[in-house]
Amino acid sequence: MDLETFLAHVDRGGRLVGGSEHHRFMHAAAQEALGTVAELNSGYRSEDEVRALLSRLTGTTVDASVVVFPPFYSEFGKNLRFGRDVFVNMGCRFQDTGGITIEDGALIGHGCTLTTLDHDMDPERRADMLPRAVVVGRGAWLGAGVTVVPGVRIGHGAVVGAGAVVTRDVPPDTVVAGVPARVIRPTGFTTPP
């Protein structure tokens, strides 16, 4: 199996059956990602060095406007996309096997966790994983310690309060907070299309 075939399967929401060829591919790719992440987090790195390591991790060129403060964690890397002018603060954990897209101008606070894999509810199939992508829209801001579960889209310009657990899509230009996160109010701004 190659990366393109694996990503096509995941992007369709295809089940990753425990012990299957897809599952084995994911684990092998994780070893490569974990090596790159260990290098990223093993000492001081300049912004250019961080971007070079993120480019290796993702298999794409990370724009010069992207700033990520280590430590940063990703268990797969190759299904993670950063837009322009993205800022990711220290201690974030991205489980990107199912796909994470951070769009232009998004801000991710300290210690955020973005997850993209659910395990099957059936105990007999618990090793199976169900991928669902996460998207953080343009100009969105996730406060410190936010958790985003699989399949959630954070709308453009939205603000997610610190410590929130986001279990459903967040409308554009709204403030959400709480566990689970709920709409508090509009931001008062309209993010341009």
Secondary structure as GFF3:
##gff-version 3
##sequence-region A 1 193
A	DSSP	alpha_helix	3	11	.	.	.	ID=ss1
A	DSSP	alpha_helix	21	40	.	.	.	ID=ss2
A	DSSP	alpha_helix	47	58	.	.	.	ID=ss3
A	DSSP	beta_strand	67	68	.	.	.	ID=ss4
A	DSSP	beta_strand	72	74	.	.	.	ID=ss5
A	DSSP	beta_strand	80	82	.	.	.	ID=ss6
A	DSSP	beta_strand	87	88	.	.	.	ID=ss7
A	DSSP	beta_strand	92	94	.	.	.	ID=ss8
A	DSSP	beta_strand	100	102	.	.	.	ID=ss9
A	DSSP	beta_strand	107	108	.	.	.	ID=ss10
A	DSSP	beta_strand	113	114	.	.	.	ID=ss11
A	DSSP	beta_strand	117	119	.	.	.	ID=ss12
A	DSSP	three_ten_helix	123	125	.	.	.	ID=ss13
A	DSSP	beta_strand	129	131	.	.	.	ID=ss14
A	DSSP	beta_strand	134	136	.	.	.	ID=ss15
A	DSSP	beta_strand	141	142	.	.	.	ID=ss16
A	DSSP	beta_strand	147	148	.	.	.	ID=ss17
A	DSSP	beta_strand	153	154	.	.	.	ID=ss18
A	DSSP	beta_strand	159	160	.	.	.	ID=ss19
A	DSSP	beta_strand	165	166	.	.	.	ID=ss20
A	DSSP	beta_strand	174	177	.	.	.	ID=ss21
A	DSSP	beta_strand	182	186	.	.	.	ID=ss22
###
